[in-house]
Amino acid sequence: MIMPKEQIIELNSAVADKLDAGQQIGLANEILRWNLSSILHGEQGALSLSASLCQILKDQGAQEYASNQAREEARHVTAYALYIEKRWGGPLPVGECLGDLLEDLVLTPTVYKKLVGMQMLIEGLAMGAFANLHRHTNDPVLKRLTQLVMTDEAFHHKFGKIWADKTIPNLTEPEHETVEDWAAQCFEILLFNLSNIRQRHYIYAQFGLEWEWVRDACREVFGESERRNSLKTGTNIFRVLVKTLLNAGIITDRTRHIYGAWVDMKELAGEGDYVVGDAIAADGIEFLRGINAERKVIGQKPIAI
């Protein structure tokens, strides 16, 4: 298993009783294939969205940043596509929930949807997903790949915060409520549908399992109380997402109860601006500095310091 059994909900339910050891490994790795494919689709969406921002943003510095992010997202697409190709031959189709959101974000002409949706919602989810992969994967290649991608994503995430700090306080009350309500709606849709088992029905069919039965088996071991407990974990993707929106000033008393049903908002506010994955990204940057320090430009003499 590329990820430990504890990370695979299906294998902590009655599903495991119907599979032998080899089938359990196969199912676990196919589920990871689906998760990594989702990350790949997210990176593809971020690439398209970043390119579209170059035409929408008016500030030249922001335009330059968006074009640079498009370059970095292209690098991520290449990296995850290559990893998935070497492991499995190709990616799985995008899930309905993520696909619909990505399409909405890429095609919308509304700037706040693009920036809040991608730089905060999607990047917030991504930072949590990457941190969880980095912490638990058994594959050193995937671990290093994820760390290097996070060195870019940490800055993408911060750009959303910079935009929010400059923009959110200057919104009118109706404008803020529009952004806040839309973000809360997206959160609930993603929380309940992002990993909906129905979207992976063709994976279970490979192992002679009906997806409805798998869904019911998983519900027996992962209900609302388990979901709430999982959101207490620092690398939980939705906890990272809520913290991102809270630090950006998008969540107010109007919508706090929506998130508070799943996360301790006071505890989250007391954690400051630190986002899980920042330390991993920092280590990745130091690793890259070590590599770049040994590089020599042809024809250039070393500079004495």
C-alpha positions, 0 to 999 in steps of 0.5 A: 500500500502506498498509503497506510491502511488507516488512511483508507476508510473502506479498509477500516470497514466491513469491506476489508472482510470481503477482500484478501490481502492482495485485493486490499492492497489493490483497492487501497492503491486504486483509491490513492490513484483516484485521489492523486488524479483529483489533485492532477485535475485540480492542478490543471484547473489552477493552470487554466484559471491562472492564465485567465487571471492575466487578462482580468487583473488590472494591477501589473504586479498581480498580472505578473504573479498570475503568469508565474503561477501558471508556469508553476501549475504547468510544472505540477501538472507535468509532475503528477501526470508523470507519476500517475503514468509510471504507477498506473498508466494514466489518471482516472476521470475527475469526480463530479463534485470537483469537476463542476467546481473547477469548471465554474471557477475557470469559466466565471468572469467574476474575480472574487470567485476565481481568487477565493475559489482557487487561491483559498478553497482549492489551494486550502484543500490542496495544502491539507491533502499535500500535508497528509500525503507527505506525512503518511505515504510509504513511497519516498518518490511521492513524498519528495514530489509532494514536498516540492509541489508544496514549495510553490503551493504555499506561495499560491496560498499566501497570494490569496491571503494578500489579495483578501487583506487588501480587498475584503476590508474594502467591500461593501456589506452586500458585497462581503455577504455575497462572497461570504455566502458563496464560500460557505455554500462551496464549503458544505458542497465540498465537505459532503460530496468531494469524496462521495463514494458514488463517484468511485463506483467503477473502482469497487466494481473491479473488486466485485463490490457494489458501491451502495454496499460499500457506502453503507459499510463506510457509514457504519464506521465513519458517521458525523461524529467521526467526521467531526473528530477527523476535522480536529487533525491538523492535516485534515483538508477541510480544517485547513480550508476553514482556517484559510477562510477565517484568516482571510476575514471571509467568515463572520458571525453570519456564517460562523455557525456553519463551520462551527458545527464541524470545527472549534472556531475559537481554537482555530482563531487562536492558532494564528496565521500558520497553515499546515504544510508551511514547515514542509514547504520551508524544508523543500525550499532549503533542499532546492537552495542546496541543489542550486548552490552547486550549479554553475552558469557556463562562462560565469566566474564564481563571485567571492563573498 
